[in-house]
Amino acid sequence: MTIAIPHRLPEVEPLLDRVDLLRAEACRGVDRSRLSPDGQKEVIHHITKNWLILIEAVTSHGPVNPKRRQELAALFKGSTAGLVYVTTFLSRKAMGKYLGDISWETEVWVADAPDHMIHFNGERFLGPY
């Protein structure tokens, strides 16, 4: 699944590979030994808000379910940034198959409605917890 990342926004820095991820200021406290070359690929650093937006394509890793959310939280535990979890789907129909698995306090983006996000209840919309 290809995700359109706004590369030209000054406050957003896509961290597209392991090298970018290892060099990012917001990731300085992350346990680098746990980052695999084929692990988390879609990470965006929102510089102004100091958020790491962790994007999981359901076709690659499955949805951000409670177990995956805990794994990502542990992996990025040392980060100075807040963590935002996003699961991406090709369609709302495809999302339906996983609705019961998606973790609360996460976001969903659907390719067939790219201007919208779905928030799975929590005290914030699109922000770290």
C-alpha positions in Angstrom: 0.0 0.0 0.0 1.4 3.4 -0.9 0.7 6.3 1.5 0.9 9.8 0.3 3.2 11.7 2.7 3.3 15.5 2.5 7.1 15.8 2.0 7.0 19.6 1.5 5.4 20.6 4.8 8.2 22.3 6.9 6.8 20.8 10.1 6.7 17.2 8.8 9.7 15.0 8.3 9.0 11.6 6.8 11.4 9.0 8.2 11.3 6.5 5.4 14.0 4.1 6.2 16.0 2.6 9.1 18.8 5.1 8.6 16.4 8.1 8.8 14.8 6.6 11.9 18.1 6.1 13.6 19.3 9.6 12.9 16.0 11.4 13.9 16.3 13.6 17.0 13.0 12.4 18.3 14.3 8.8 18.2 17.5 9.3 20.1 16.3 7.3 23.1 14.9 4.5 21.1 16.5 1.0 21.6 18.2 0.8 18.2 19.0 -2.9 18.6 15.2 -3.7 18.3 14.8 -1.9 15.0 14.9 -4.4 12.2 15.6 -3.4 8.6 12.1 -4.6 7.5 10.3 -3.4 10.6 8.3 -0.2 11.0 8.6 1.6 7.7 6.2 4.4 7.7 7.1 6.9 10.4 6.5 10.7 10.2 8.0 13.1 12.6 5.7 16.1 13.1 8.4 18.5 14.2 6.3 21.4 15.5 4.2 19.1 17.8 7.0 16.6 18.4 4.9 13.6 17.4 6.1 10.4 15.8 3.2 9.2 13.6 3.6 5.4 13.3 1.7 4.1 10.3 0.8 0.5 9.9 -0.6 -0.8 6.6 -3.1 -3.5 7.4 -1.8 -5.5 4.4 1.7 -5.6 5.9 1.4 -5.9 9.6 -2.4 -6.1 10.3 -4.1 -3.4 12.2 -2.7 -1.6 15.2 -4.4 -3.9 17.7 -3.8 -3.7 21.5 -0.8 -6.2 21.2 0.8 -4.3 18.3 0.2 -0.9 20.1 2.0 -2.3 23.1 4.9 -3.5 20.9 5.2 -0.2 19.2 5.0 1.7 22.5 7.8 -0.5 23.9 9.9 -0.1 20.8 9.7 3.7 20.9 9.6 4.0 24.7 12.8 6.1 24.8 11.6 8.6 22.2 11.2 12.2 23.2 8.2 12.5 20.9 4.6 11.6 21.6 3.4 8.5 19.7 0.4 8.6 17.3 -0.8 5.2 16.0 -2.4 4.9 12.5 -3.7 1.9 10.7 -4.3 2.3 6.9 -6.7 0.4 4.7 -7.5 0.4 1.0 -11.2 0.8 1.6 -13.8 1.0 4.3 -15.1 -2.4 3.2 -11.6 -3.8 4.0 -11.6 -2.0 7.3 -14.8 -3.8 8.3 -13.0 -7.1 8.5 -10.7 -5.7 11.3 -13.0 -3.4 13.2 -13.0 -5.6 16.3 -9.2 -5.7 16.3 -8.3 -2.0 16.1 -7.0 -0.7 19.4 -8.7 2.2 21.1 -6.8 5.5 21.1 -5.6 5.0 17.6 -6.5 6.5 14.2 -7.5 4.9 10.9 -6.9 6.3 7.4 -8.7 4.8 4.4 -7.3 5.2 0.9 -10.7 5.5 -0.8 -11.5 8.5 1.5 -8.0 10.2 1.8 -9.2 13.5 3.2 -10.7 11.9 6.3 -9.5 10.1 9.4 -11.4 7.8 11.8 -10.6 8.2 15.5 -11.0 5.3 17.8 -12.3 6.9 21.0 -9.9 8.4 23.6 -9.6 11.8 25.1 -7.8 13.3 22.1 -8.2 13.3 18.3 -5.0 12.7 16.4 -2.5 13.1 19.2 -0.3 11.1 21.4 -1.5 9.4 24.6 
